């Protein structure tokens, strides 16, 4: 009986012993972009579909990063608009007889919104997509930096560590939105 109890205690203690086997390397960590900005907690370098495993072109990576930042910014604006509208805050006045307060939040807005307002929104999106781009030679520091040498809300006054931290925060917030 003592042998059975001793065996059970040893087996129970072994369950809590640390695992000494080394971690296996995965394809996710073999990408040359695994140490780029955005490979941060809680996910680390996250590429579940393996898109980056076949890319060794820095221009292609910069295009992907610019797209990620742009779409993240749009998602953050959409989320802010959704929360603001649902809180009951609307622009004063009306557009072609439809009061802004009568336009519901979310996708339901397109059923009530006048056609010209939809056109204005679409034209704004096209303008921003075509003309607010990264213009070479204007001092842009990273993909998605659309200041183009003329707008600066204090960015140049930050040190490099603060800039990197703020860019990481923008990436995480865009991913969360």
VMD Tcl script that draws the C-alpha trace (Angstrom):
set ca {
  {0.00 0.00 0.00}
  {2.88 2.33 0.80}
  {4.34 1.69 -2.65}
  {1.08 2.66 -4.35}
  {0.83 5.90 -2.36}
  {4.48 6.75 -3.09}
  {3.95 6.08 -6.81}
  {0.89 8.33 -6.85}
  {2.82 11.13 -5.14}
  {5.70 10.87 -7.62}
  {3.30 10.86 -10.58}
  {1.44 13.87 -9.16}
  {4.66 15.79 -8.61}
  {5.85 14.99 -12.13}
  {2.75 16.66 -13.54}
  {3.95 20.00 -12.16}
  {7.59 19.66 -13.23}
  {8.76 22.08 -15.95}
  {9.03 20.76 -19.47}
  {12.66 20.71 -20.54}
  {12.04 20.11 -24.24}
  {12.97 23.03 -26.53}
  {10.28 24.89 -28.45}
  {9.97 24.00 -32.09}
  {10.60 26.76 -34.59}
  {7.63 27.71 -36.74}
  {7.41 29.31 -40.14}
  {5.93 32.42 -38.54}
  {9.21 33.28 -36.87}
  {11.33 32.58 -39.93}
  {10.12 35.63 -41.85}
  {12.61 38.45 -42.18}
  {9.81 40.79 -41.05}
  {9.24 39.02 -37.72}
  {11.11 41.79 -35.88}
  {9.39 44.73 -37.61}
  {7.11 47.20 -35.87}
  {3.79 45.49 -35.26}
  {5.28 42.19 -34.09}
  {4.33 42.95 -30.50}
  {2.40 41.52 -27.58}
  {-0.03 39.88 -27.30}
  {0.26 38.20 -30.73}
  {3.87 38.72 -31.72}
  {4.47 38.24 -35.44}
  {1.06 37.05 -36.58}
  {0.70 35.78 -40.11}
  {-1.79 32.91 -39.97}
  {-2.17 32.60 -43.75}
  {1.56 32.72 -44.44}
  {1.34 35.77 -46.71}
  {4.68 37.14 -45.58}
  {6.54 33.83 -45.85}
  {6.89 34.20 -49.63}
  {7.76 37.90 -49.63}
  {11.31 39.13 -49.46}
  {10.65 42.43 -51.20}
  {10.80 45.50 -48.94}
  {8.57 47.50 -51.32}
  {5.85 44.85 -51.07}
  {6.13 44.86 -47.28}
  {5.91 48.67 -47.24}
  {2.77 48.46 -49.42}
  {1.20 45.94 -47.03}
  {2.12 48.10 -44.03}
  {0.72 51.24 -45.67}
  {-2.52 49.39 -46.44}
  {-2.73 48.12 -42.87}
  {-2.24 51.61 -41.45}
  {-4.73 53.18 -43.87}
  {-7.42 50.59 -43.22}
  {-6.75 50.79 -39.49}
  {-7.25 54.56 -39.57}
  {-10.54 54.16 -41.46}
  {-11.69 51.53 -38.97}
  {-10.84 53.78 -36.02}
  {-12.77 56.69 -37.58}
  {-15.73 54.41 -38.31}
  {-15.73 53.15 -34.73}
  {-15.58 56.70 -33.35}
  {-18.46 57.70 -35.63}
  {-20.48 54.67 -34.60}
  {-20.01 55.39 -30.89}
  {-20.72 59.11 -31.31}
  {-23.92 58.53 -33.30}
  {-25.18 55.84 -30.92}
  {-24.56 58.26 -28.04}
  {-27.09 60.60 -29.69}
  {-24.63 63.21 -30.92}
  {-25.44 64.40 -34.46}
  {-24.55 67.31 -36.70}
  {-27.11 70.10 -36.51}
  {-29.26 70.84 -39.55}
  {-30.27 68.75 -42.49}
  {-29.18 67.69 -45.97}
  {-31.78 67.91 -48.75}
  {-34.61 67.81 -46.24}
  {-33.28 64.88 -44.21}
  {-32.17 65.91 -40.72}
  {-28.83 64.51 -39.67}
  {-30.47 63.44 -36.41}
  {-32.89 61.25 -38.38}
  {-30.10 59.26 -40.02}
  {-29.61 56.04 -38.01}
  {-26.18 54.68 -37.10}
  {-24.46 51.88 -38.98}
  {-25.37 50.41 -42.33}
  {-29.02 51.41 -41.89}
  {-27.94 54.97 -42.68}
  {-27.60 54.12 -46.37}
  {-31.34 53.39 -46.60}
  {-32.25 56.87 -45.34}
  {-29.33 58.92 -46.65}
  {-29.94 61.12 -49.73}
  {-28.12 60.06 -52.90}
  {-26.10 63.28 -53.05}
  {-24.79 62.68 -49.54}
  {-23.68 59.18 -50.55}
  {-21.97 60.76 -53.54}
  {-20.20 63.28 -51.32}
  {-18.93 60.50 -49.07}
  {-17.73 58.47 -52.06}
  {-16.04 61.52 -53.63}
  {-14.24 62.25 -50.35}
  {-13.00 58.66 -50.18}
  {-11.74 58.81 -53.77}
  {-10.01 62.15 -53.16}
  {-8.26 60.91 -50.03}
  {-7.27 57.65 -51.72}
  {-5.85 59.35 -54.81}
  {-4.30 62.56 -53.53}
  {-3.44 62.04 -49.87}
  {-0.68 59.56 -50.63}
  {2.91 59.11 -49.71}
  {4.64 61.58 -52.03}
  {8.35 60.74 -52.44}
  {10.81 63.46 -51.55}
  {8.57 65.29 -49.08}
  {10.20 63.98 -45.92}
  {7.87 61.13 -45.02}
  {9.50 58.86 -42.47}
  {7.57 55.58 -42.81}
  {4.82 53.91 -44.87}
  {1.52 55.61 -44.08}
  {3.14 58.93 -43.17}
  {0.91 61.26 -45.19}
  {2.16 64.58 -43.83}
  {3.89 65.20 -47.16}
  {5.99 68.00 -45.72}
  {3.15 70.39 -44.84}
  {1.26 69.17 -41.78}
  {2.85 68.48 -38.42}
  {1.06 68.35 -35.10}
  {4.27 68.08 -33.08}
  {5.48 64.79 -34.56}
  {8.95 66.19 -35.25}
  {9.37 67.18 -31.60}
  {9.22 63.53 -30.39}
  {12.31 61.42 -29.91}
  {12.71 58.18 -31.90}
  {11.52 55.91 -29.05}
  {8.34 57.93 -28.60}
  {7.66 57.90 -32.33}
  {8.09 54.13 -32.45}
  {5.79 53.69 -29.46}
  {3.10 55.92 -30.98}
  {3.27 54.05 -34.30}
  {2.89 50.74 -32.43}
  {-0.12 52.12 -30.55}
  {-1.70 53.24 -33.85}
  {-1.17 49.78 -35.37}
  {-2.70 48.02 -32.34}
  {-5.68 50.40 -32.21}
  {-6.29 49.98 -35.93}
  {-6.17 46.21 -35.57}
  {-8.59 46.35 -32.64}
  {-11.05 48.61 -34.47}
}
mol new
graphics top color blue
foreach p $ca { graphics top sphere $p radius 0.5 }
foreach p [lrange $ca 0 end-1] q [lrange $ca 1 end] { graphics top cylinder $p $q radius 0.2 }
display resetview
